Amino acid sequence: MSRAAANPLRVVVRRGGVVEATHLVHAVAVQDGRRVTEAGDANLVTLFRSSAKPFQAVPLAEAYVDIDPRELAIASASHRAEREQLAAVRILLGRAHAGEDDLECGREGEPPSRLKHNCSGKHAGMLAVCRAHGWRTEGYRLPSHRMQRTNLRNVADAARVDEDRIATAVDGCGVPTFALSLEQMADMFTRLETSAEGGARVAAAMRAHPELIRGEGAPDTVVMQTLGGAVAKGGAEGLLCGVLPDATGFAIKSADGAGRALGPAVAAFLARLGADVPRLHELPIANSRGENVGVILVE
C-alpha cells in the first residue's frame, strides 16, 4: 500500500480560493474478511451511532413477515421529518399499537415533537418489536431491556466479537451505541445480508427507499441512488458506513466529527474502489443570498 493511500483523506473548505478549514478523514474497505485499502487509521475505535441502525432494524424484519419495506427503511433512517418520512413512522407506530408519547427519544423540529426526531423510526421499530414479542414497552431504550440486549447481541454477532468486549455509551436519542473499530464496522456491512435472517430484507428496503434513509443530497442517500445495489448509512460525528454491490464494505470517519467532510471523502474513497459518485466529489458553499462562494473537496 502506498504511503499516500495510508494517509487520512484531506478535505478542504475553500472560500474565494482561500483554504478556510481542513478536515482529516479516516477510511477503510474490507472484502471477504480482509482489508482492501485504507486511508488513515483503519483500527480507529469510534462509536457506531446511527450507522448501526440497519442492524438494529433486523429484529423488526424478523418479527413481521408482512412488514412494508418503507417501515424497515424508516427504522434504519436518520430522517429529516419530511412528509413521506413521517408517514412511514406513523405506519410503524400503528403496527406497534403505540403513539407519539410512547417514543422515548427526545423532541426535534418546529414545533418540537418526538415524531420529528430523526431517530423516531428506529424507536417506533423497537416498540413494534416489543409488541410482537410481548415485551414491556416502558424503558425499551435502556441497556437492561430485552430490546437493547437483543441489539447488543446482534451487533456483536455481526462484528464477530464477544458482546462483553463491546464498550457502549448513550446515543443522542437515548439508546445504547457501540464502540467498534472502523475495520469491524466495514466488515459488518459485508455481512448485513447474510449474518441474520432479516438483514437481507433491511438492505433491500434501504435500497428501495434511499430517500427515506436521510434525504436529498445526503451522502448515504446519494450513494444508494447512484450505485445500484449499494447500501449506505451515515451516523453522527462524521461517520458513514456501507457496502458496495460487489460486497466490499467500507467505513469512513471524519476525525473532528465534521459531517460536511463526508460527501467529498466518500466520493474520493469509493473512487479508489472503482465506484463513482460524481454528485459528491465537490460540494458548493452558498451564502445567505444563495450565491455559490466556495467549495468543499478532497485535495
ChimeraX attribute file (.defattr): number of C-alpha atoms within 10 A of each C-alpha:
attribute: neighborCount
match mode: 1-to-1
recipient: residues
	/A:1	8
	/A:2	8
	/A:3	8
	/A:4	11
	/A:5	15
	/A:6	17
	/A:7	16
	/A:8	21
	/A:9	27
	/A:10	18
	/A:11	23
	/A:12	20
	/A:13	22
	/A:14	18
	/A:15	17
	/A:16	10
	/A:17	10
	/A:18	10
	/A:19	13
	/A:20	11
	/A:21	11
	/A:22	17
	/A:23	21
	/A:24	21
	/A:25	28
	/A:26	25
	/A:27	32
	/A:28	28
	/A:29	31
	/A:30	25
	/A:31	19
	/A:32	12
	/A:33	16
	/A:34	11
	/A:35	17
	/A:36	15
	/A:37	19
	/A:38	26
	/A:39	21
	/A:40	21
	/A:41	18
	/A:42	23
	/A:43	14
	/A:44	16
	/A:45	15
	/A:46	16
	/A:47	23
	/A:48	27
	/A:49	24
	/A:50	27
	/A:51	26
	/A:52	22
	/A:53	25
	/A:54	28
	/A:55	26
	/A:56	26
	/A:57	29
	/A:58	27
	/A:59	24
	/A:60	26
	/A:61	24
	/A:62	16
	/A:63	16
	/A:64	14
	/A:65	10
	/A:66	7
	/A:67	15
	/A:68	14
	/A:69	20
	/A:70	24
	/A:71	30
	/A:72	31
	/A:73	31
	/A:74	37
	/A:75	32
	/A:76	32
	/A:77	30
	/A:78	26
	/A:79	23
	/A:80	19
	/A:81	21
	/A:82	13
	/A:83	8
	/A:84	14
	/A:85	26
	/A:86	21
	/A:87	16
	/A:88	22
	/A:89	29
	/A:90	20
	/A:91	17
	/A:92	29
	/A:93	25
	/A:94	13
	/A:95	19
	/A:96	20
	/A:97	13
	/A:98	17
	/A:99	15
	/A:100	16
	/A:101	10
	/A:102	18
	/A:103	26
	/A:104	21
	/A:105	24
	/A:106	17
	/A:107	17
	/A:108	17
	/A:109	13
	/A:110	7
	/A:111	7
	/A:112	11
	/A:113	15
	/A:114	20
	/A:115	26
	/A:116	24
	/A:117	22
	/A:118	26
	/A:119	28
	/A:120	34
	/A:121	33
	/A:122	29
	/A:123	31
	/A:124	33
	/A:125	27
	/A:126	27
	/A:127	29
	/A:128	25
	/A:129	25
	/A:130	22
	/A:131	17
	/A:132	14
	/A:133	10
	/A:134	9
	/A:135	15
	/A:136	13
	/A:137	21
	/A:138	13
	/A:139	16
	/A:140	23
	/A:141	22
	/A:142	16
	/A:143	20
	/A:144	10
	/A:145	16
	/A:146	17
	/A:147	23
	/A:148	20
	/A:149	15
	/A:150	14
	/A:151	23
	/A:152	23
	/A:153	15
	/A:154	19
	/A:155	23
	/A:156	19
	/A:157	15
	/A:158	21
	/A:159	22
	/A:160	13
	/A:161	14
	/A:162	12
	/A:163	16
	/A:164	10
	/A:165	10
	/A:166	15
	/A:167	12
	/A:168	17
	/A:169	15
	/A:170	15
	/A:171	15
	/A:172	14
	/A:173	20
	/A:174	16
	/A:175	19
	/A:176	20
	/A:177	25
	/A:178	22
	/A:179	17
	/A:180	22
	/A:181	19
	/A:182	29
	/A:183	26
	/A:184	24
	/A:185	30
	/A:186	28
	/A:187	30
	/A:188	28
	/A:189	33
	/A:190	26
	/A:191	20
	/A:192	25
	/A:193	19
	/A:194	12
	/A:195	19
	/A:196	17
	/A:197	14
	/A:198	23
	/A:199	24
	/A:200	17
	/A:201	22
	/A:202	31
	/A:203	26
	/A:204	17
	/A:205	23
	/A:206	30
	/A:207	24
	/A:208	17
	/A:209	18
	/A:210	25
	/A:211	24
	/A:212	29
	/A:213	30
	/A:214	25
	/A:215	19
	/A:216	14
	/A:217	14
	/A:218	19
	/A:219	26
	/A:220	27
	/A:221	23
	/A:222	21
	/A:223	30
	/A:224	25
	/A:225	19
	/A:226	14
	/A:227	15
	/A:228	12
	/A:229	18
	/A:230	22
	/A:231	29
	/A:232	26
	/A:233	29
	/A:234	29
	/A:235	21
	/A:236	18
	/A:237	18
	/A:238	20
	/A:239	28
	/A:240	30
	/A:241	29
	/A:242	28
	/A:243	27
	/A:244	23
	/A:245	13
	/A:246	10
	/A:247	20
	/A:248	23
	/A:249	31
	/A:250	33
	/A:251	31
	/A:252	29
	/A:253	33
	/A:254	24
	/A:255	18
	/A:256	13
	/A:257	17
	/A:258	16
	/A:259	19
	/A:260	18
	/A:261	28
	/A:262	27
	/A:263	27
	/A:264	26
	/A:265	32
	/A:266	27
	/A:267	22
	/A:268	23
	/A:269	26
	/A:270	18
	/A:271	14
	/A:272	13
	/A:273	14
	/A:274	8
	/A:275	16
	/A:276	18
	/A:277	21
	/A:278	14
	/A:279	15
	/A:280	22
	/A:281	17
	/A:282	17
	/A:283	17
	/A:284	16
	/A:285	15
	/A:286	13
	/A:287	10
	/A:288	6
	/A:289	6
	/A:290	8
	/A:291	10
	/A:292	13
	/A:293	13
	/A:294	19
	/A:295	17
	/A:296	25
	/A:297	23
	/A:298	22
	/A:299	12
